[in-house]
Amino acid sequence: MRFAGRVAIITGAGRGIGHAIAVRLASEGARVACVSRTEANAKKTADEINALRADAAKAYAVDVADHAAVQKIGAQILQDFGKIDILINNAGMTRDALAMRMSLEDWDSVINTNLRGAFSFTQAILRAMIKQRSGRIINISSVSGIMGNAGQTNYAASKAGLIGFTKSLARELASRNITVNAIAPGFITTDMTAGLSDEVKKALHAKIPLGKTGTPEDVANAAAFLASADAGYITGQTLCVDGGIVM
Ligand SMILES: NC(=O)c1ccc[n+]([C@@H]2O[C@H](COP(=O)([O-])OP(=O)(O)OC[C@H]3O[C@@H](n4cnc5c(N)ncnc54)[C@H](O)[C@@H]3O)[C@@H](O)[C@H]2O)c1
């Protein structure tokens, strides 16, 4: 129970990687704020956690791209839980297209959700975390942000941006005993990758040295480590959870 007494916020907790991280942190004692775009999805994860440990989770619905709404939800979570120890900026989306054909709307929505959303949620809780003089912020980036990926200029730019955001924030907050790290997942089996064609999946598979796709739990393992006391001397880093794609 290494997170007993700790409070964690996980964005995009309704399914996939965010769901796995929320369940993992709660299973090790954390109380968790499950944030999703829809009330139903957030509640599904919170109900699942509360069935294992009563009152361990609460559900919140917000679009992370709505800066004002995120500030309100952040304040609500702080009021409900009384503190914040861990923030996992996981909410993310793709709108793939070749740059030549990409609409400005698809560019903006991906950047505003994946990159600005992380900034907005961080700003919503930062004052409280700084006052507390301890905390962990973990941003879910992607190997696309490190290597690039044809058809994903918007997504890769948002994920590369998150790495720069992570490093700068780590430098700003180190003296306050707050660590900031990123995780770059590779090809993880979730709804986000379910829609890829068999051909694309096969091509991606061929690039993974470990020869298999990852699971949301593989990413949750890394998040739990970076959120734990064991990672207290690690900040500003990007940990690839990708079966060896980036090395
Ligand atoms: N699956 C992969 O292979 C993979 C690889 C690298 C990085 N990632 C990243 O991991 C994170 C989780 O991805 P996943 O595979 O679990 O995807 P997913 O589509 O299954 O889940 C994404 C979650 O984010 C939420 N979300 C999306 N836009 C939102 C918004 N505007 N406001 C609030 N919530 C919003 C969704 O509702 C959903 O719960 C994302 O940031 C994604 O970019 C995934």
The ligand as an SDF file (V2000), in Angstrom:
LIG
                    3D

 44 48  0  0  0  0  0  0  0  0999 V2000
   -2.5880    3.3100  -27.0000 N   0  0  0  0  0  0  0  0  0  0  0  0
   -1.3790    3.6140  -27.4180 C   0  0  0  0  0  0  0  0  0  0  0  0
   -0.7610    2.8630  -28.1710 O   0  0  0  0  0  0  0  0  0  0  0  0
   -0.7160    4.8780  -26.9610 C   0  0  0  0  0  0  0  0  0  0  0  0
    0.6190    5.0890  -27.3500 C   0  0  0  0  0  0  0  0  0  0  0  0
    1.2730    6.2310  -26.9360 C   0  0  0  0  0  0  0  0  0  0  0  0
    0.6130    7.1580  -26.1610 C   0  0  0  0  0  0  0  0  0  0  0  0
   -0.6820    6.9510  -25.7920 N   0  0  0  0  0  0  0  0  0  0  0  0
   -1.3130    7.9770  -24.9920 C   0  0  0  0  0  0  0  0  0  0  0  0
   -1.8520    7.4360  -23.8150 O   0  0  0  0  0  0  0  0  0  0  0  0
   -2.9780    8.1990  -23.3960 C   0  0  0  0  0  0  0  0  0  0  0  0
   -4.1620    7.2690  -23.1900 C   0  0  0  0  0  0  0  0  0  0  0  0
   -4.4530    6.6400  -24.4370 O   0  0  0  0  0  0  0  0  0  0  0  0
   -5.3670    5.3340  -24.5930 P   0  0  0  0  0  0  0  0  0  0  0  0
   -4.6790    4.4520  -25.5600 O   0  0  0  0  0  0  0  0  0  0  0  0
   -5.7740    4.8140  -23.2710 O   0  0  0  0  0  0  0  0  0  0  0  0
   -6.5920    5.9930  -25.3890 O   0  0  0  0  0  0  0  0  0  0  0  0
   -8.1590    5.9090  -25.2140 P   0  0  0  0  0  0  0  0  0  0  0  0
   -8.7240    6.5760  -26.4180 O   0  0  0  0  0  0  0  0  0  0  0  0
   -8.5850    4.5130  -24.9110 O   0  0  0  0  0  0  0  0  0  0  0  0
   -8.3960    6.7960  -23.9100 O   0  0  0  0  0  0  0  0  0  0  0  0
   -8.1990    8.1640  -23.9140 C   0  0  0  0  0  0  0  0  0  0  0  0
   -8.9730    8.7600  -22.7740 C   0  0  0  0  0  0  0  0  0  0  0  0
   -8.8080   10.1850  -22.8090 O   0  0  0  0  0  0  0  0  0  0  0  0
  -10.0830   10.7930  -22.7160 C   0  0  0  0  0  0  0  0  0  0  0  0
  -10.1170   12.0610  -23.4140 N   0  0  0  0  0  0  0  0  0  0  0  0
   -9.8530   12.3050  -24.7270 C   0  0  0  0  0  0  0  0  0  0  0  0
  -10.0370   13.5980  -24.9970 N   0  0  0  0  0  0  0  0  0  0  0  0
  -10.4340   14.1880  -23.8330 C   0  0  0  0  0  0  0  0  0  0  0  0
  -10.7780   15.5100  -23.4710 C   0  0  0  0  0  0  0  0  0  0  0  0
  -10.7760   16.4960  -24.3670 N   0  0  0  0  0  0  0  0  0  0  0  0
  -11.1190   15.7570  -22.1910 N   0  0  0  0  0  0  0  0  0  0  0  0
  -11.1470   14.7680  -21.2690 C   0  0  0  0  0  0  0  0  0  0  0  0
  -10.8270   13.5010  -21.5540 N   0  0  0  0  0  0  0  0  0  0  0  0
  -10.4830   13.2180  -22.8250 C   0  0  0  0  0  0  0  0  0  0  0  0
  -11.0420    9.7890  -23.3740 C   0  0  0  0  0  0  0  0  0  0  0  0
  -12.3630   10.0200  -22.9750 O   0  0  0  0  0  0  0  0  0  0  0  0
  -10.4620    8.4640  -22.8740 C   0  0  0  0  0  0  0  0  0  0  0  0
  -10.9660    8.1450  -21.5960 O   0  0  0  0  0  0  0  0  0  0  0  0
   -3.2130    9.2420  -24.4850 C   0  0  0  0  0  0  0  0  0  0  0  0
   -2.6390   10.4580  -24.0990 O   0  0  0  0  0  0  0  0  0  0  0  0
   -2.4840    8.6570  -25.6690 C   0  0  0  0  0  0  0  0  0  0  0  0
   -2.0720    9.6570  -26.5730 O   0  0  0  0  0  0  0  0  0  0  0  0
   -1.3560    5.8340  -26.1790 C   0  0  0  0  0  0  0  0  0  0  0  0
  1  2  1  0
  2  3  2  0
  2  4  1  0
  4  5  1  0
  4 44  2  0
  5  6  2  0
  6  7  1  0
  7  8  2  0
  8  9  1  0
  8 44  1  0
  9 10  1  0
  9 42  1  0
 10 11  1  0
 11 12  1  0
 11 40  1  0
 12 13  1  0
 13 14  1  0
 14 15  2  0
 14 16  1  0
 14 17  1  0
 17 18  1  0
 18 19  2  0
 18 20  1  0
 18 21  1  0
 21 22  1  0
 22 23  1  0
 23 24  1  0
 23 38  1  0
 24 25  1  0
 25 26  1  0
 25 36  1  0
 26 27  1  0
 26 35  1  0
 27 28  2  0
 28 29  1  0
 29 30  1  0
 29 35  2  0
 30 31  1  0
 30 32  2  0
 32 33  1  0
 33 34  2  0
 34 35  1  0
 36 37  1  0
 36 38  1  0
 38 39  1  0
 40 41  1  0
 40 42  1  0
 42 43  1  0
M  CHG  2   8   1  16  -1
M  END
$$$$
